[in-house]
Amino acid sequence: MTAELLLQTIVNATYAASYMALIAVGLVLIFGVMGVINFAHGELYMAGAYVIVALYAGSGVPFFLAVFAGLIFVGLLGLLMEYGLFRPLRENPLGGLIASIGFLLILQTAAVLGFGIRMKHVPPATQDTIVFMDGVVLTYQRLYVIVATVILLSALWVFLRKSKFGWALRACAQDREAAALQGISINQTARLAMFIGAALAGVAGALTAPLVAPTPYMGHAVIVTAFIIIIVGGIGSLGGAVLAAILYAFVYTFVTTIYDGTLANIVGLLLMLIVLIVKPTGLFGAKERA
């Protein structure tokens, strides 16, 4: 591998790690606070991408305004899921999981009816690039994903550590019953966790829409990858999800570059199996879950 190809692969892996981290952190936050496995999380990512298709590519709305609209829209979808699906099934995690699968199918069907099954072309917000050296290029569109991930995850860290609502989320993730006894509203924290987790997935989908050609079924691969990441990082660990996203993205990207994508998928699964064998709780599994 030449130096130029090595650096380009590192650039590509950094971009991949960024949007994977946004999706995985949102999924971990929902599970940590609500105790439910949201199989529709990949479709929330898809919904964010189709907001860009509808507003930016279809109606000419400025790209970043459309991304913000995607954040709000998918966050509201998360609130709808919390109120209509997860809250009535709070004491039945298996029921919540099955309900999320049903909602997954509803979102897929809505996307097919609204946009068709073919891939949608979304033009990038800009054609500008950053050239580090001959053959090593970072497009601005990928840079937007990286910068947005750093900003959003940093803001989330500050929110969880410094704000009253963040403390409430962490308390519910650690012990929901004890948090309720201290006067923390379980419904309020569940709504907040669902909005933030869904919004992160929506932003990831919106920002990457010009790079991935949205389809109604794009959430399948995303949710599988997200589950691998949170298992490797440690279920319930936000920091673990970020670090595992970086590890997985670099492994996957390098294997894809050197060999092919099929082998990269196999290596990703082997990585998860090895971690489970060596450390069943994941690399960064900890008592604190949010």
Residue, then its C-alpha position, 0 to 999 in steps of 0.5 A: m500500500t502506497a503512502e497516498l493510498l494509506l492516507q486516503t484510506i485513513v480519510n475515508a475511515t474517519y468519515a465512516a467512523s463519524y456517521m457510524a458513531l452518530i447512529a450507534v450513540g443514539l441507539v445506545l442512549i435509547f437502550g440505556v435510558m428506556g431498556v428497549i432495543n429499537f430495531a427501527h433505528g436504521e429506518l430513522y437514519m433512512a428517514g433523515a436521508y429522505v428529508i434531504v431528498a424531499l427538501y434539498a434535492g426536490s424543493g431547493v431548500p438550502f442544504f443545512l436548513a434541510v439537515f436541520a429539518g431532518l433533525i427535527f422531523v426524525g426527532l419527532l418521529g422518535l417522540l411518536m415511537e416513544y408515546g405510541l409504541f414504547r411507553p405502553l410496552r415499558e414493562n414488556p421489552l420483547g413487546g417493544l422490540i417487536a413493535s419497533i420491527g412493525f414501525l420499521l416496516i411502516l417507515q419502509t412502506a411509506a418511503v416506497l409509496g412516497f419516493g419509489i424503490r430506486m436509489k435517489h440521486v442527491p447532489p452534494a452541497t458543494q463540489d469543493t475538496i481539500v487536497f492534502m497531497d497528490g491523490v489524497v482528497l477530502t470532499y467538503q461533503r464528507l468534512y461536513v459529516i466529520v465536523a458535525t459529528v464532533i460538534l454534536l457528540s461534544a455537545l451531548w457529552v456536555f449536556l449529559r455531564k453538566s445539565k440537570f436533564g443530562w443527570a436525569l438521563r444518566a440516573c434513569a440509565q443506571d437505575r430507573e426505579a431509584a431515579a423515580l423515587q428521587g422525583i425524576s419523571i420517567n416519561q420525561t426522560a424517555r421522551l428526551a432520550m428518544f428525541i436525542g437518539a432519533a435526531l442523531a440518526g436523522v442527522a447522520g442520514a441527512l448529512t450522508a444522503p448526497l454520499v450514499a444514494p438513499t433507498p427505502y431499505m438503506g437502514h438494513a446494513v446500518i442497523v446491523t453495523a450499529f449493533i456490532i459497534i455497540i456490542v464491541g464497545g459494550i452495551g450501554s456505554l456511550g464512550g464505548a460506542v464512539l471508540a468501537a465505531i472508530l475501530y470498526a470503521f478503520v478495520y472495515t475500510f482498510v479491509t475493503t480497500i485491500y480486498d473487498g467489501t464481502l471480506a470486510n463484512i466477515v472481518g467485522l463479525l469476527l471482530m465482534l465474536i473475538v471481543l465477546i469471547v475475550k470480554p463478554t461485556g464489550l471493550f468498554g462495558a461499564k456500570e454507568r450506561a449513559 
